[in-house]
Amino acid sequence: MNKSGLIDSLQSETGLSKAKAEQVVDIFFDTISEALARGDRVEIRGFCSIFVKDYKGYIGRNPKTGTPVEIPPKKLPFFKCGKELKERVDY
């Protein structure tokens, strides 16, 4: 399922107009993105938790030339599946 599929599903389940359903989905994802950008943890009980992991910088290698390349530190979102979602998928 992609974003438009989610919008269509929300529209059919709630009777909202397509524009309102799209607005709800956009607000939902924007709120999660803003929370992660602030460094907050997002937890939706039974579904998932999403948090930002810090990765240290390191020296890597260019696979073509073999020369060392400095990889800068970075932050990436990390998704952890909830227990109920695991059970539902592994029925």
RALINUR-V272216 format. One record per pair of residues at least 4 apart in sequence whose C-alpha atoms are under 8 Angstrom apart, sorted by the first residue. I is the first residue (numbers start at 1). J is the second residue. D is the distance in whole Angstrom. If there is no record, write none. Layout:
[[I,J,D] [I,J,D]]
//
This chain:
[[1,5,6] [1,6,7] [2,6,6] [3,7,6] [3,25,8] [4,8,6] [5,9,6] [6,10,6] [6,25,8] [7,11,6] [7,18,7] [7,21,6] [7,22,6] [7,25,7] [8,12,6] [8,18,7] [8,21,8] [9,13,6] [10,14,6] [10,15,8] [10,16,8] [10,21,6] [11,15,5] [11,16,5] [11,17,6] [11,18,6] [11,21,6] [12,16,7] [16,20,6] [16,21,6] [17,21,6] [18,22,6] [19,23,6] [20,24,6] [21,25,6] [22,26,6] [23,27,6] [24,28,6] [25,29,6] [26,30,6] [27,31,6] [28,32,6] [29,33,6] [30,34,6] [31,35,6] [32,36,6] [32,42,7] [33,37,6] [34,38,6] [35,39,6] [35,40,5] [35,41,7] [35,42,7] [36,40,5] [36,41,6] [36,42,7] [36,50,8] [36,51,7] [36,52,6] [36,77,7] [39,51,7] [39,52,6] [40,51,7] [40,52,8] [41,49,7] [41,50,6] [41,51,5] [41,52,7] [42,49,6] [42,50,5] [42,51,6] [43,48,6] [43,49,4] [43,50,6] [44,48,5] [44,49,6] [45,49,8] [45,82,7] [46,82,5] [46,83,6] [46,84,5] [46,85,6] [47,81,6] [47,82,5] [47,83,7] [47,84,6] [47,85,5] [48,79,7] [48,80,6] [48,81,4] [48,82,4] [48,85,8] [49,79,6] [49,80,5] [49,81,7] [49,82,7] [50,77,7] [50,78,6] [50,79,5] [50,80,6] [51,77,6] [51,78,5] [51,79,7] [52,75,6] [52,76,5] [52,77,4] [52,78,6] [53,75,6] [53,76,5] [53,77,6] [53,78,6] [54,73,8] [54,74,6] [54,75,5] [54,76,7] [55,73,6] [55,74,5] [55,75,6] [55,76,8] [56,72,7] [56,73,5] [56,74,7] [57,70,7] [57,71,5] [57,72,4] [57,73,4] [57,74,7] [58,70,6] [58,71,5] [58,72,7] [58,73,8] [59,68,6] [59,69,6] [59,70,5] [59,71,6] [60,68,6] [60,69,5] [60,70,6] [60,71,6] [61,66,5] [61,67,6] [61,68,4] [61,69,5] [62,66,5] [62,67,5] [62,68,6] [62,69,6] [81,85,7] [81,86,7] [82,86,6] [83,87,6] [84,88,6] [85,89,6] [86,90,6] [87,91,6]]
//
